[in-house]
Amino acid sequence: MMIYFKRIFKIGIINFWRNRWITLATVMVMVLMLFVTGSLVFSSVLLSSSIDRIEKKVDISVYFTTHAAEKDIVALQDELNKFPQVESVEYISREQALENFKLRHTNNALITQSLEELGENPLGASLNVQAQNPEQYESIAKFLGASSYSGVIDKINYFQNKLVIERLSNILVSARAIGWGAALVLAGIVVLVAFNTIRMAIFTSREEIHIMRLVGAENNYIRGPFVIVGVLYGIVSAVITMVFFYPLTLWLGPKAEGFFGGPNLFHYFIGNFFQIFLLLLAVGVALGAISSIIAVRKHLTI
C-alpha cells in the first residue's frame, strides 16, 4: 500500500514539472485567485476598522440643569454602565464643561468678557453616552427621558441628532453589505477562472488517462497523480502569494493607516502571518484538489 501511494505521489511530482508552461499558467491564475482572497481579508480589516472608528465618534450627550446634584448624576452614570448596550459613559463636571467651553472660545474676546461679567458658571454637568451600536441610542434616550432623574435633565441631544444617527446607521449597514457582496462576486469569478484553468491543464492529458483506463488501471491510481498536481498548485501558489504580499503591505501599510485611520497592514500581515498563510494554503489546496477530481472524472468513463 505504501509503495502504491509513493508511486502515485512520484507520478504527480513528475507531471507537475513535466508540463512547465501549463503549470506556470495554472499557478499564476491560482496566485491571482489567492491574491484576491488575501486582499479581501485586508479590505475587511480596513473596512471594519473604519466603521468602528466612525461608530466610536457617534454618541449622545445628556445635559443636566445647573442645580442637579452630583450624586444623582453619578448614580445615573452607574445605572447606564449596567446596560449591556452601553459601551461607555463619560462624566463631565460643571467645572470641566466651563474649561472646555473657554478653550473652544479662547479667541473670542466677547464671550470671554461675558463670562467674566457673569461671575458664575452658567453650564451644567453632562454625560456622554456611547452605545455598542448606533441603533441602540433611541432605546437609551427613551430610558433617560422616562427615568427618575428626568427632573434634573435639561436636554438630551439624541432627538436633535436622531436623523444624522439613523442615516449613519443605514450607511454602515449598507457599507458592510456592499463590501461583502462585492467580495463574494469577485471571489466567485476568480475561483471559476482558476477552476477552468486546472480543467484545461488536465484536458491536455486526456489521451494518457484514456490509455491507462483501457489497460485496466484503477480509477484511484489514475486520479491520484492529478490530485497531487492540484495540491501542489495550491501549495506553490500560496507561497508565491505570501511573497507578493510582503512588499505590498510594507508599502501600503503606512498609506492605508493614514487614510483609513486603521491598523497598519504590514503590522497586521506580520502579526497574523501564519493564520493568513494557512487560509491561503487551505483555499489553494482545496481548489486544486477538488478541481482535479472533477476534471478527471469525466475522462474516467470510456
Buried (B, 14 or more C-beta within 10 A) or exposed (E): EEEEEEEBBEBBBEBBEEBEEBBEBBBBBBBBBBBBBBBBBBBBBBBBBBBEEBBEEBBBBBBBEEEBEEEBBEEBBEBBEEBEEBBEBEBBBBEEBBEEBEEEBEEEEEBEEEBEEEEEBEBBBBBBBBBEEBBBBBEBBEBBEEEEBEEBBEBBBBEEBBEEBBEBBEEBEEBBEEBEEEBEEBBEEBBEEBBBBBBBBBBEBEEEBBEBBEEEBEEEBBBBBBBBBBBBBBBBBBBBBBEBBEEBBBEBBEEBBEEBEBBBBBEBBBEBEEEBBEBBBEBBBEBBBBBBEBBBEEBBEE
